[in-house]
Amino acid sequence: MDRDGEMRAERDGAAQILETFARLSEGTLSGRMGITVTAASAEQVTGTMPVNGNIQPYGLLHGGASCVLAESLGSLGAALQAGPRRFAIGIEISATHHRAVAHGIVTGVATRVHGGRTAATYEIAISDDRGRRVCSARLTCLLRDQVPAGGHDPGDVTAAGE
C-alpha cells in the first residue's frame, strides 16, 4: 500500500473508532455527561465536555466530572493500546484541580505515558475555552484478555483501526 493509501486507511479507521465510541456511549455515564471524542489513537485521545449539566452546587464544574472526562479519554486510549478483543479496566486515577470553570466547554487531551501489554498509563490535561489548565489527571488501566466477572463486552472499538 502506498503512503496515500495508508493515510486514507488510518483516517477511515479513526472515523470508525469515533463513531463506534459515540454509539457505545449512548446510555452510559460519558454519554449522559455530553462527552464527545474528537480524535483517538493509542498515543493520544482528545474530547470535550460541556460545563452546563456537570456542575456542583456552587455552579462550578464538578471535580468528579473532570475525573469522568479524564477516565473516559484515557480508557479509550488504553483500549486502543490493548488491541482487538482485549479490554482496558481503570485501576487508578488521580486529579489535581487548578481553577474553577462556570460555563462553556472543557477539552481533555489524554497522552500515553506508558503502553505495555498488561498496563497503560495516560496523563490527561483538561482546559477551558480560553486554553487555561483546569485539571491535570493521571490514569492507569489494566489491559485484560477478558471482561471482569459481571461485565459484558461492549463491542470491539479497536477492530475499526486494524
C-alpha positions in Angstrom: 0.0 0.0 0.0 1.4 3.5 -0.9 1.6 6.3 1.6 -1.6 8.0 0.5 -3.5 4.6 0.9 -2.0 4.2 4.4 -3.1 7.7 5.4 -6.6 7.2 4.0 -6.9 3.8 5.8 -5.7 5.4 9.1 -8.2 8.3 8.6 -11.1 5.9 7.8 -10.2 3.7 10.8 -10.1 6.7 13.2 -13.5 7.9 12.0 -14.9 4.4 12.6 -13.4 4.4 16.1 -15.1 7.7 16.9 -18.5 6.6 15.5 -18.3 3.3 17.5 -17.3 5.1 20.7 -20.2 7.5 20.3 -22.7 4.7 19.7 -21.4 2.6 22.6 -21.6 5.7 24.9 -25.3 6.0 24.5 -27.0 5.4 27.9 -23.6 5.4 29.7 -22.1 7.9 32.1 -19.9 9.5 29.5 -23.0 9.8 27.2 -25.1 11.4 29.9 -22.4 13.9 30.6 -22.2 15.0 27.0 -18.6 13.8 26.4 -17.6 13.8 22.7 -14.4 12.3 21.5 -12.9 14.3 18.7 -9.7 12.3 17.9 -8.5 8.9 19.0 -5.4 6.8 18.8 -3.5 4.7 21.2 -1.0 7.6 21.6 -3.5 10.4 22.2 -7.2 10.9 22.7 -9.0 14.3 22.6 -12.5 15.1 23.7 -14.8 17.7 25.0 -17.5 18.0 27.7 -20.0 20.8 28.4 -19.8 22.5 31.8 -23.5 23.0 31.8 -25.2 20.0 33.4 -21.9 18.9 35.1 -21.7 21.4 37.9 -21.7 21.2 41.7 -24.0 23.3 44.0 -21.8 26.4 43.7 -22.4 26.5 39.9 -18.9 25.4 39.0 -17.7 22.3 37.1 -17.8 19.4 39.4 -14.3 17.8 40.1 -15.8 14.4 39.6 -17.0 15.4 36.1 -13.4 16.3 35.3 -12.4 12.8 36.5 -15.1 11.2 34.3 -13.8 13.1 31.3 -10.2 12.1 32.1 -11.1 8.4 32.6 -13.3 8.3 29.5 -10.5 9.6 27.3 -7.7 7.6 28.9 -9.7 4.4 28.9 -10.4 4.7 25.2 -6.7 5.3 24.5 -5.9 2.2 26.7 -8.4 0.1 24.8 -6.8 1.1 21.6 -3.4 0.2 23.1 -4.8 -3.2 24.3 -5.8 -4.2 20.8 -8.7 -6.2 19.3 -10.7 -8.4 21.7 -8.9 -7.1 24.8 -10.2 -4.8 27.4 -9.0 -1.8 29.4 -10.1 -1.5 33.1 -9.2 1.6 35.0 -7.4 0.7 38.2 -6.1 4.1 39.5 -6.9 7.8 38.8 -5.6 10.9 40.4 -6.6 14.5 39.6 -5.5 18.0 40.6 -8.0 20.8 40.0 -6.3 24.1 39.2 -9.1 26.5 38.5 -12.9 26.9 38.6 -15.0 26.9 35.4 -18.6 28.1 35.4 -19.6 27.8 31.8 -18.6 26.7 28.3 -16.8 23.6 27.1 -13.8 21.9 28.6 -11.4 20.0 26.4 -9.3 17.0 27.5 -6.2 15.6 25.9 -5.1 12.2 27.1 -1.5 11.4 26.2 0.0 8.0 26.7 2.9 7.9 29.1 3.3 4.1 29.1 1.8 1.5 26.8 2.6 -2.1 27.6 0.9 -5.4 27.1 -0.7 -5.5 30.6 -1.0 -1.8 31.6 -1.3 1.6 30.1 -0.9 5.0 31.8 -2.2 8.3 30.4 -1.7 11.9 31.5 -4.8 14.0 30.9 -4.8 17.8 30.6 -8.2 19.4 30.8 -8.5 23.1 29.7 -11.2 25.7 29.5 -12.4 27.6 26.4 -9.5 30.0 26.8 -6.9 27.3 26.9 -6.2 27.6 30.6 -5.5 24.4 32.5 -8.4 23.4 34.7 -7.3 19.9 35.8 -4.3 17.6 35.5 -5.1 13.9 35.8 -3.3 10.6 35.5 -5.0 7.3 34.8 -3.6 3.7 34.8 -5.6 0.9 33.2 -5.1 -2.8 33.4 -5.2 -4.4 30.0 -7.0 -7.8 30.1 -7.9 -10.6 27.7 -11.5 -10.8 29.1 -14.0 -8.6 30.8 -14.2 -9.0 34.6 -17.0 -11.1 36.0 -20.3 -9.3 35.9 -19.4 -7.1 33.0 -20.0 -7.5 29.3 -18.2 -6.9 26.0 -19.4 -3.5 24.7 -18.1 -4.2 21.2 -14.7 -4.1 19.7 -13.8 -0.5 19.2 -10.2 -1.3 18.3 -11.2 -3.5 15.3 -12.0 -0.4 13.3 -8.4 0.7 13.2 -6.9 -2.8 12.4 
